[in-house]
């Protein structure tokens, strides 16, 4: 499937279809390098919640997630108790999956330990790409992988540090989202912007 131009004549990656939320995400966020620890934690958490679901579903629930997860403040989330878990399980604005909610809470604790051990999560996570974006040059969606050696190494290290819902596919999606890899098609206007 090739990139296509929609009414505004801008050529984009075709995966964002005609969904306005996905288009805005594609145009403004996806692939943009992120170095803010809290935003990195938000992306890692949301990618974990996406497992088995479409990114469109997560985007539609993103603001609700931000509200009930204290703007993804890992210090607050790490201290959630069973009462808070029950509240989250009853909130129809988010994905109500107990295993994913519990993973987000334990991941917040693991995230704080990484910050303590390495100085910042940003410094830690970007080491998997040598501190810079890997710029790929895909011409079709079919060429874009779902995992990479870097994602596999990241997944193994995160798991060793106690993180959950961080398999290689989730890690690769995270890397795409936070700009550790530029997987915009070469025909997409964002590829050159980010290059």
C-alpha positions, -999 to +999 in steps of 0.1 A: +000+000+000+015+033-011+012+067+006-017+088-007-027+125-008-059+135+007-078+167+001-051+191+013-026+176-011-002+167+016+012+132+011+010+111+043+016+076+054-016+057+045-022+041+079-038+073+094-067+069+068-093+096+071-096+096+108-089+132+120-075+121+154-051+097+137-041+123+111-033+149+138-013+122+157+006+113+125+013+149+116+022+162+150+035+134+172+043+100+156+080+098+151+089+131+168+118+125+192+106+126+228+131+133+257+107+142+285+106+114+311+069+117+319+059+118+283+081+087+276+063+070+305+029+080+290+038+065+257+052+033+272+020+029+293-004+036+264+015+012+241+011-015+268-027-008+269-028-010+231-018-047+231-045-065+212-063-033+203-061-006+176-041+026+182-073+045+172-091+032+203-062+043+226-061+078+210-098+082+216-093+073+252-061+091+257-074+122+275-095+099+299-063+079+306-044+112+314-071+123+338-075+090+357-037+082+357-027+116+372-012+129+339+010+098+339+030+109+369+049+077+378+054+087+414+017+089+420+009+058+399+035+037+417+015+043+449-020+033+436-037+008+459-066-017+454-092+010+459-077+030+430-075-002+409-112-008+415-120+028+405-100+023+373-117-010+365-151+009+367-140+038+345-155+032+310-133+060+296-103+038+296-094+002+287-106-018+317-081-046+318-069-055+353-036-071+341-028-039+321-038-016+349-017-036+374+012-036+349+010+002+346+013+005+384+042-019+387+059-003+356+057+031+374+077+016+402+102+001+378+104+034+359+113+053+391+141+027+398+155+033+363+155+070+369+173+065+402+199+041+387+206+060+354+197+096+361+168+097+337+146+073+318+154+094+287+191+087+291+184+050+297+159+043+269+177+062+241+209+041+246+191+014+226+195+035+195+228+051+204+211+083+215+198+091+181+169+084+157+173+055+133+161+069+100+146+042+078+137+046+042+106+025+036+086+029+004+056+007+014+039-002+047+047-038+041+084-030+044+080-016+080+089-043+105+070-049+138+102-057+157+139-049+155+171-060+172+170-028+192+134-034+203+143-070+213+172-057+234+150-030+250+123-056+258+147-080+274+163-052+295+130-037+306+117-072+316+148-078+336+141-045+354+106-057+363+085-040+335+055-059+321+036-056+288+069-046+271+074-074+245+095-066+214+064-056+193+052-031+220+088-018+223+090-013+186+057+006+185+070+027+214+102+034+195+082+045+165+060+067+186+088+085+205+110+091+174+137+065+182+130+053+147+116+073+118+093+049+100+074+074+080+074+063+044+099+082+022+070+098+003+054+111+035+060+148+042+069+139+078+098+117+067+118+147+054+107+169+083+121+144+109+152+135+088 
